[in-house]
């Protein structure tokens, strides 16, 4: 199984993002119903590891919290853009949740992520999109914000890659609860 841990966006937030997702040649836009905030990509695991991961994540205790969209950007930050993303305002609770997920995964033998956590929502993957067009898109939508929205659970997803993109399946849901 190919796994990741994520937070789903409320419908009004994903639909709002979906309304700006157009107008760039070579962009493969993420469908609004698949927009999410990846907390940790795990990758391929076997059935035993899957069960261990699923069970270990139940011990996470972080109170529900709010997030807010805050701007757009691209990866990589220099050179030819390959991904357009929506950023999030700073959230200590989000960082706390991410850190607890990392610790839980380490307890079941998953190596810790070495890259710095950069919370974002991938909107599009770009292929041969003219950088000038990406620049205009960012100028037009770069100041994107949203009202705060509540996060009350996170999910363990499996992902199957297909010709028309990935198919994500919820394997387990975890409510956020006060420690």
N, C-alpha and C positions, 0 to 999 in steps of 0.2 A: 504494500500500500504506500502511496505517496501522500504524506500528511502535512498539514499546516494548522496553526492556531490563529484564530482571527476574531474580530468583532464585526458584526454586521451593522450596517447603517440603517437608521430609521427610513421608512419608505419616502417621506417627504424630502429627506436629505439626498438620497440616491436619485430620486426623480429630478430634483433641482440640478444635481450634477449632470444628469443625463441630458438636460436641456442645452447645455453648452458643448456637448460632445459631438461636434460636427465641423465640417468646413476645412479639414486638412487632408490634402492628398497623401496617400500612403499611410494614413493612420488606421490602426485596427483598434476601434473603441471598445472598451469593456461595457457590456450591457448593464443598464442600471441595476437589475436584479442580482448581478454578480459583483457589484462594488462592495468592497470590504476593506478593513484595516488589518493587514497581516501583522500579528504580534510575533510570530516565529514560524519560519519555514523549517520543517523537520526533514523532509525528503522521504526516500524509500525506507520502509521498515518491514520486518516480517510479522507474522501474526502474534507471536509472543511479545515482541516489543510493543506492538499496537496495544495489546491488553494492558501492559505495564504503564504505558503513557496515558491511556484513557483513565486508568485507576488513579495514577499519581496526581493528575490535574484536579481531582476532586478535593484535594487538600488545600487549594488556594483560597485565601481569605482576604479579599479586598472589597471595601464598601463600594456600592454603586457611585458613579461619578458622572460628570458632564464633560463633553468635548465640544469643540467649535471649529469649523473650517476656517482656514486662515491662509489664503493665497494659493497660487499655482507655481509649479517649477518644472524642471526637466532633469533627467539623468542621462548621461553624466552632466555635471554642472559646467564642464568645459568640453569643447569639441562638438561633434555632430550629435544632436539630441536623439535618444532612442526611446525615451519614456516621458510622457507628460503625467504629472501627479498633482493632486490637491493636498495641501499641507494642513496641519492641525495646530491650534494654539497649544501653548505649553500646558502640560497636565502632570503634576506630581503623582497623582493616582494612576495614570496610565503607565508611567515609568515603574511605579511600585508593582503593578500587575505584570508588566513585562519581566521584571526582575524575578518575581515569584515563579513565573512560567519557566524561565531559564533554570532556576534552581531545581524545580520539579523534574525537568527533563534531564538535568545532570544526574539526579539521583537514580534515574533508570538507564544511565549509560550513554545518553546523547551528549556529544561534545558541545561545549558552550559556543555560542556565536561569537566570532572574533570581530565582526564589523560593528561599528557604532549603530545603535538603534536610531533610525530616522523615520519617525511615524509619518506615513503618507498613504494616500489612496491612489492606486494606479488607475488613470483614466484611459490611457491609450499607449500602445506600442507603435513606434514609428519605423517605417521602412522607406528610405529614399524620399523622405519629406523635406522639402527645401527649408533650410534653417531660417530664411527670411520669413517664410509663412508661419513657422513656429513662433518666431519673435513677435509677429503681428497678433497671433492668437494670445500670447502671454500679455501683450499690451492691452488687448481688449478685455481679457478675463482675469488678469493677474491679481487684482485686488479682491477677488472672491472671498466672501465671508458668509457665515451663517449664524443664526441664533444658536445658543447652546442647546445641545441635545443630550439626553440621558443614555448612559450605558448601564445595563443591568445584568448582562450575561456575556460570556464569550463561548466560542465553539471550537471543537476539534473537527477539522474537515479532512476528507480524503479528496484527491484530485486525480482525475483521469484525463490525460491529454488526448485530444482527438483532432481530426482534420479541421473542424470548425471551432477550435478553441478548447479550453479545459471544461470539464464537467465536475462541479464541486458538490459533494454530498456531506451533509452533517452527520458525523459519527457519534458525537456527544455534545451536550449543552451543559454549561456550568454557570449557575447563578452567581452573581457577585453578592457577597455577604460580608457584613461587618465582622472584623476579627474578634 
